[in-house]
């Protein structure tokens, strides 16, 4: 849209899900866009989530009905647009009558007032009421609704300790979070956006009707000019504000660390478990990467630098003790194969605890010259709606801006029916027999229809070049480097894939040397 040479309409700081979602939406509306990410795409919070598109069942306890409704509406919108990297997942919520909850949520206060003898409980009828709202608030059409389970008859009951007879089973959606970010960036780039990774913003000043933005990357320092600036730096939003020559925003961010652990698979059922703890919190046990279970998450105030977030021994032990309350076979530290932690940049609403802090987002717009918009808070499920809201805020400053367009528009590789994953896997298995069933499934779930472009005319595994282990080929690595901005082994094995769970340290080191050498050429 901008007709000034060397000037873009929008410069976006931050290559997480919000920044890349805004870049995609803006580029599709006709704006010229540059996005700068100081590290790798999704390197921070956006690859350290619980990996769910969900409404946030427990947010109903805080009466956050608008946020829950918006998130529930988004689940199926996103599911249709990215059927390769997202899929329906059923959750089992056991009713544990022996647990009491020391909580001060609005719901618990109301229950204590009306039913004082139930203090400290979430009765079965309350859970069912919440799930009724969950089923009906968001216009659900694809996902199956809630059903009652008899744990003495259902096979998942065998995983749990004796004494629990009742559970509710409901739907949410799994998503490959880091791939979601990368695919948004790819679609933004396909629509004309310029994506810069390993590029840190070191200053931004208003100069007349433009922003002058200074960056530093592998090629040195550079200067960019833009009509508008978006600070979508996630946990670093406050730090970036300190680099921008603009009035201090009244909105503030609250950093909350969420830690997860990964164990060898704890049960062979395809459903996840939603477990309630004596502290009022909830923890999921989710089938993960075929052979593992993902357990999380914690919620603790984070006072250190965002990049310093790790899962502490105390958080690991908390998660182990939490799930062991429910499981017939306790989980110990010896079962843990990996852990990770991310920092959620929540909007600081003055809540008394990290658990109670709102997951809603706040968009702080500063005009009076070239426009600045700061993004506070948000959650992965509502990233697309956040992007639409951002463009709505910016619209008065960009006359002729196109309308909303992203709902259900496929991301790269997602151009097939939501129910067509099995057929896609079978096509890959037949055409590339050397992959086997598991290999075809991994390629379909990571790349969708683009798997055919990566595999090309290969007749044997050797046709794909060097084998780095766990099915990772040279052809796939080159695709990730050339098309998805991967620069180092960790970008590949922990974000664009999760093959770090299967590769040895020596194999990862060999991959890193290959990528460094190729990048240098």
Secondary structure, 3 states (H helix, E strand, C coil): CCCCCCEEEEEEECCCHHHHHHHHHHHHCCCCEEEECCCCCCCCHHHCCCCEECCCHHHHHHCCHHHHHHHHHHHHHHHHHCCCCEEEEEEEEECCCCCCCCCCCHHHHHHHHHCHHHCCCCCHHHHHHHHHHHHHCCCCCCCCCCEEEECCCCHHHHHECCCCCEEEEEEEEEECHHHHHHHHHHHHHHCCCEEECCCEEEEEEEECCEEEEEEEECCEEEEEEEEEEEECCHHHHHHHHCCECCCCCCCCEEEEEEEEEEEECCCCCCCEEEEECCCCCEEEEEEECCCEEEEECCCEECCCCHHHCCCCHHHHHHHHHHHHCCECCCCCHHHEEEEEEEEEEEECCCCCCCCCCCCCEEEEEECCCCEEEEEEECCHHHHHHHHHHHHHHHHHHCCCCCCCCCCCCCCCCCCCCCCCHHHHHHHHHHHCHHHHHHHHHHHHHHHHHHHHHHHCCCCCHHHHCCECCCCCEHHHHHHHHHHHCCCCHHHHHHHHCCHHHCCCHHHHHHHHHHHHHHHHC
